[in-house]
C-alpha cells in the first residue's frame, strides 16, 4: 500500500511539472505542441518533448515499418500523424526495417525482400502524396544501411548482456507473433528497435500503441549503456474489419491499398458494425474516429445531417439516427476516392507492376504447402552446398569427442576422400589460463599427429556474453594475454601447424552478422533447431 502511495505521489509530481512547463509555452509553442500531440493515444516522456519545444530545438523523430505484408488502410493513421509532425516543423525519418522483415518472415529470400522494400517505398510515398504530405521534408532510411555495422553489433551485444529473457519476450509481446517456444530473432527484435533510436540520431520515436512495451524497454535500458533516453509518441490502433487488430497478415481484417473498388466495397459490407451498447469493437466506427475525421479535418454530411466531429456521429449512431448501411456507404466512397489516387500514383511508374509481382508472388497452393516447399528447397540447397561431408559428421557427438578410443580410431579423411577433416577448438578468455586448457591442447595435439587440420579460436565475445565474466573494457587486454600464452604452449608441444584466430577479427563483419541473424531466425528459446538458410 505504501509503495502504491509513493508511485501515486511520483505520478502527481510529474503531472504537476508538465503543467508548470505547459504554462511556460508561448502561444506559438502551444500551437506547435498541439500539432505534435493531437490524436495520439499516449505520450511517454512528454516533459522532454516540452523542454525541446521551449528551447527551440530542431526536433527529430522516426517512424519505422517492417517490410513484410502489404500495407493497408490502417497506415492512414500514422501517415496522417506524420503530416502533423511536418506541419509542426519536425524532422521526420521513415525507417524501412528490412532486416526486421527478413528475420520475421521464414518464407523470404533476398530477391523477394529487396522487391518488398521497393514496393513499400513506392506505395507509402504514393499514399503520402494522396494525403498531401510533402515528401521533400521526409528522410527515408533502409535498416540494413547501418544495422549490420560493427558499432551497432557491439551495442546490441552490450544491450543483450543487460536485458533479461523475460523482459525481452514481454517487450515484443504485442508486436511479435507469440509462440510457446519463441524464436531467438523475435526475442532480440525489441533490442534492435531500441537501438535504432541511437543510430538514427533521433529525439523521439513514433509508433502504434502496440509498440508501448518496446518503447518502455528503450527508455529503461538505453541509458544503462549511456545511449540516452528519448520521448515516445503513440497513435491508437485501428481495429480490423472483423473487430480484431488490423493486420497485414490477416487478409479479411484489412483493406489493401491496391484493392479494387468492388473488393473494398465487399469488405466494408461484410465488416462488423455492432451497436455501441454491445461493447464489441466496431471497426467501421473506429475508422471514422481515427481516419475519416482526422483526414477531412472538418465536418461530414451523411443522410442530410452534418457532423462536425466523431462524438456527434457516434451519438447519432447510438440513437439510430444513422444506420449501419449509411455509415458503410459513406466509408466506401471516402476510401475508394483516396485509394484511386494511391493506385494512380503507383501504376504511373512503369516498373511498379514488375516489383509487385516479385514482392508478392501469387501461389496456387495453400500456406502450409508453400512453407513445406520452401523448407524442402532449403534442405536441397544446403545438401548441395555442404556436399558429401554434410551427414558424415553426425556420428561424432560432441559429448564423446574426448574419449580416447574414439580419437585413436578416427581417420583424418572421411569416406575415402583425400580432403582432411578440420578440427576447431574454441576457448574464451573468461578467467586465468588453467590446467584444463593445457589438457585440451594435449587432446588437440593427438588430432594434429594423426593429420587433422586444427585451428584454435579465441572467442572474446563469449567471455563478455557469459554473464559478463570479462567486462567489455577488459576484452582486448584479456584476449592478448591468452593469445600470448597459447602461442608459447603450441610451440612447446610442437604444434607449429596449428593456426590461432580471434573471433573479433570477423564477428563484426557485415556478412557474419547477417549469418548470426539468420541463425537466430531458426533457433527457438529452448534451442530447438529448425532448418536454416544457406547464405
N, C-alpha and C positions, 0 to 999 in steps of 0.2 A: 504494500500500500504506500509505503514511504517512497519507494522507487517511482511509482506512478505519479505521485505528487511532484517529485523532482523533475520528471520528464514534462509534466504539465507546465510547471513554472518555467522550464527552459524554453518550451514552445511559445509561451506567452511573451517571454523576453525577446525572442527572435521576432515575433509578430510586431511587438512594440517598436523594435529597432527599424523594421521595414517601414512602419507607418511614419516614424520620425524622418527617415530618409526620403519617403514619398513627399513629405512637406517641403523638403529642400529642393525638389524639382521645380523648375520654372514651367510656364505653360507649354513652351515648345518641347521641353524634355518630357513632360507628361503625355503629350500627343505622341511622341516617339515611343514611349513605353507602352502606350495603349495599342499602337500598331503591332508592336512586337508580341504582346501577350494576349491579345483578344482571340477568342475562340479556342484557347488552349485548355486542356483538361487539368494540367498540373505543371508547376514550376519548382524545380529543385535549385537552391542557390540564388533565389531572387535578389537577396541583398547584394550579391556580387554583380548581378546584372545592373541593378540600380546605380551602384557605385560607378560602373563603367559609363553609364549614360550621363551621370553628373560630371565626370571628368572629361567627357567628350571623346572618349577612346574610339578608335576605328574598330568596332566590334566585328568579330569573325565567327560564324557558326558553320557547322556542316550537317548535312543530311545524307545518310547512306542507304543504299538499296542493293541487296544481293541479286545478281543477275541469274535468277532461277526460272520460276514460272512466268508466264506472260503478264505484263502489267494490266491492271483492271481499273474500273472507275473508282475504286477506293483510293487510288493515287490522286484523285481530285483534291482530297483533304490536305495532304502535305504540300502539294504543288501550290494550292491557293494560299497556304500559310507562308510559303517561300516568297510569294508575291508581296505579302505584307512585310516580310523582312527587308526586301529590296526597297519598298516604299519608305521604310524606316532608315534607309541608308546603312544597312548592314551588309557586310561582305559575306556571300554565301558560296560554299563549296559543296558540290554534289559528288559523292563517292560512289562509283560503280564497284561494288565489293565482289570482284570476280574470283578472288581467292576463296572467300567465304562460300561462293556458289559452287566452286569445284569440290570443296570439302563436303558440302551438304547434298551433293547430287551424285549418287553412285553410278548413274547411267550415262554420265557425260564423258566426252573425250575432249581433247584440246581444240579441235576444229569447231565442235559444237559450242563450246564455251566462248570461243572467240567471236562466233557469229551471234551468240546471245548478247554479248557485250555490245556489239554494233547495233543489234535490234533495240536494246534498251536505250541506247543513245538516240537513235532515230525517233523512237516512239515517245520518249519523255520530252525531248525537245519539241516534237510536234504537238504534244499536249500543252506544253508551256506556251507555245505560240498561239494555240487556240484559246487559251485563257489570258492572253495579252501580257504574259510575263516576259520582261526584256531579257533576252538571252545574253546580250553583251555584258551584263553585270554579273553573270554566273561563271564559276570556275568548275570544270569537270575534271575529276581525277580517277585514275584506274588504280585499284588496290595493289595489284602486283608491281606497280611502279616503285613502291617503297616497302611493301610488306615482306619481301624476300631479301631485304638488305641485311648486312651484318649488324648494324646498330639496333634495328628493330628486333632481330632474332635474339640478341643479347638481353634487351629489355624484356622480351617475352619470357625468357628463361628466368630472369630475376623475379618477375612477377609471379611466375608459376611456382617459385620456391616459397612464396608467402601466402598464396590463396589456397585454402583447403578444398578438397574434392567436394565436400558438401556445399560450400559457398559457390563454387563454380557451377555445379549442377543446378542449384537453386536460382542463380542469376539468369541462366538460359532457359528456365522452365517455361516461360511464355513464348519464347522465340523458336527454340529448337524442338523438333518433334521428339516427344518423350517416349522412352522405351524402358523396359525393366533393366536392360543392360546397355546403357548408352555408349555410343562411340566416343573415342577419345577426342576426335575433332570437334564434336559438339560440346564437350566439356571445356575445351580450350577456346571455343568461339567467343565467349564473353570477354576473355582476356584480350583477344585481338581487337575487338570493338573498343575496349577501353583505351588501348594503346594508340588507336587511330587518332584520338584527340590530340595527343602529343605530336605525332608525326605530320598531322595536317596543320599544326600550329594554330589551333582554334581557341576561342574563349568559351565556347559552349557547343553542345550537341543538341540537335533537334530530332525527334523521332516519335513513334506512337507510344501510347500508354503501355503497350505490351513490352516496351524496352526498359521499363522503370527499374527492374531489379539489376539489369546490366548497368544502368546509369548510377545506381547506388554503389555497386561494386567499384565502378570507376572513381567515384568520389571518395570511397574509403581506402582503396588500395593504391592508386597512383601517387598520392602524397608519401606513401611508405617507401617508394623508390625515387622520391624527390622529383616527381614529374608534374606536380601541381594539381589543383582542383578546379574544375570548370562548373558552369551552371548548365542545367538541362531543361529543355522545353519539350512538353509532351502534348501532342494532339490526341483527341478522343479516337477510339477505334470504331469504325463504322460496321454495324452488324451486316452479315451477308444476307442475301435474299431469302435464305432458308432460316434466318434468325441467329445463326452462329456467326463467328468472326469471318469476315470476308477474306478469302484466301486464294492465292494464285493456283494452288494445287487442288482446290475443290471446284470443279467446273461449274456446278449448278448453284454455287453460293455467290458467284460474281458475274459481272458483265465485262467482257474483254473489250479493250479499246478498239479492236478491229472487228467486232461483231457487226453483222449486217443489221439494218433496221428491223427486219422481221424477227430476227433472233433476239434482239434487245426487247422488243415488244412481248415476245413469248415468255421471256424470262421474268419480265415485270408482272405480266398477267398471272404467272404461277407463284409469285413471291408471297411470303407470309405478311399479312396485314391484319393482325388480330386487334381486338378492342383494347383500349388503354387499361380498362379495368382488369383484364386477364393477367396483366403483369408479365406477359410474354414479350420478348424482344420483337419490335416491329421494324423490319428492315426498310420498309417504304418511308415511314415517318422519320427514321434516323437519317435517311438520305436528304430529306428536306431540311433537317436541322443542321447537318454537317456539310452538305454540298450545295443544295439549291439556293438557300438564302444567303450564305456567305459569297457565292459567286455572283448572284444577281445584285446583291448589295442594296436592295430596296424592296418594294412591295411586289406581290404577285397577284394576278387576277385569276380566280377559279370559280366557275359556276356563278358568274356575275357578282362575285364577292371579292373585296380587296383585303389582302392580308399583309400587314406591314412587317411582321416578324413571325418566327416559328411558334411561340406560345399561342398567338391568336389562331393559327392554323390548327394547332394541336387541340385547342379548346373547341373549335368548330367540329373537328372530327369526333371528339368525345361526346359532343351534344348532337351528333348525327346531322349537323348542318352540311357537312361534306361527306360524301360516300366514298367507299373504297375504290370503286371504278373511276371516280373523278380524280382522286389522288394519283392513281396509276396512269391515267390518260395524259395528265399534265407532265408527269415524270417521263413518259415515253417521248413526248415532243421535246422536252428540255434536253434529255440525254442524247437523242438522235441528232439534234441540232449541233451539239458540241462535237460528238463523235464524227460527224460528217466532215468537220474542219480538220480533226486529227488525222483521219484517213486520207483526206486530200493532201495534207502536208507530207504524209508518209509516202504515198504511192506516186507522188510527183517526182520522186527520186528514182531513176531507172534501176539502180542496183537493189532497191529495197525488197522486191519480190524474191530475189535470189537469197538475200540474207534471211528472210523469213522462212523460206523452205529449208535452209540449212540449220537455222537456230531451233526450229521446232518441227522436225520431220514427222510426217504422218505415218503411223504404222497401223497395219490391219490386224495385229494380234493384241491380246489384252496385256495389261501392265505386268502381270506376273510372268507371262511367257516372254515378254520383252526383257525383263530383268534376267531371267534364266539364260536367254540367248546372249545377253551381254557378258554374263559371267562365264559362259562356255567359251566365248570368243577370247576373253581374257586368259582363261586357262590354256587355250591353244597357243596364244601369243607367248605366254610365259614358258611353256614347254619348248617352244621353238627357240626363244632367246637363251634359255639355260642349256639346252642340248642334252646329250646323253648322261651328263653328270647330275642333273637335277634330282632324280629319285634315288640315285645310288648312295646319297649321304644319309638316307633315312635310317640305315642300320647302325649309325653311330650316335646313340643317345648321349647327351652331354653329361648325364649323371654318372656314366660309367667310363668316361674317356680316360680317367686316371688309373683304371685297372691295368696293371702291368701285362696281364695275359692278353688283353685286347690290343694294347700298344704294340707288343712284340709280334703279334700275328698279323698286323696291318702291313700292307704294301704301299709304297709311295706312289703307285699308279692304280687307277681303277679300271676294271673291265678290260684289261689288256691295252689300254690307251698309254701312249708314251708320255702324255702330259702329266706332270706330278701334281699331287694333291697339295693345296696351300693351307697352312695352319696359321690361325691367328690367336695370339694370347693377349688379352686385354687386361690392363691394370689401371687403377685410379689412384692419384696422389691424395688419398683421404687422410693419411697419417704417416708415421715413420715407416721406413723400409724395414721389413722383418724377415725372419727365417722362412715364413710362409712364401714370400716372394722368391727366395733362393730355391726352395723346394720346387716351385712351379717352373723355374728356369731349368732345373735339372731334368724335369719331365720333358720340357721343350727340347732339351739337348738330345734326348732319345729319338725324337722325331727327326731332328736335323741329321743325326748319324745314319738314319735309315733313308735319307734322300728327300725328305719333305722340305718344301719351301716354307720357311717360318718367318712370321712378322710379329713384332711386339707393338701394340697400340697403347699409348699413354692417354687415357680418356680423362682429361682435366675437367670437362663439364660434368661428368658423372660425379666427381668429388663434390662439386657445388650443389648439384640437384639432390644428392642423397642427404637430405636433412641438414644442408649447409655444413657438412663435415670439413669442407675447406671454404672459407669465406671468399667472396668474389675478388677482393683486392689482393688475396694471397695466392691466387691460382697460378700466376706466371712464375712466381718465385718457387712455389712448391713443385711445379712441373719441371722446372730447370734442375732442381735438386734430384728428382727421380731419374731424369734423363742422364745426369752425370754418373749416378750410381750404377744404372743399368749398363751403360757403355763400359764401365770398368769390369763389371761382372761377366758380360758376354765375352770380353777379351780373355779373362782368366779361365773361362770354361771352353775356350777355343771355338766360339760360335760367331766368328767374324762375318759369316754369310747372312746372319740374321739382321734384318733391317728394323729400325725403330721409327715409328710415325707418331705424330702428335695429332689428336683429334681436332684441335683448334686450327690446324693447317687447312682443313677442308669443311668443318662443320658449319661454318658461317657463309659458305658459298651459296649463291642463289639456287643452283641445281640441287645441292644437298638438302637445303631447307625445303624445297619442293618435294623431295623424296620423303622427308620427315613428315610433312603434312599428308602425303599420300598414304603412308603407313598409319597415321592417326585416323584416317578415313575408314580403315578396315580392321581396326582393333577396338574392342569394347572395353568397358571399365574393368571387367573381370578377366581381360586379356584373352578372350576367345578370339581366335584369328579367323578372318574372312579372306576370301581370295583377293589378293592385291593386284593393282595395275602395275604394268611394267613400263618404266619411262626410260 
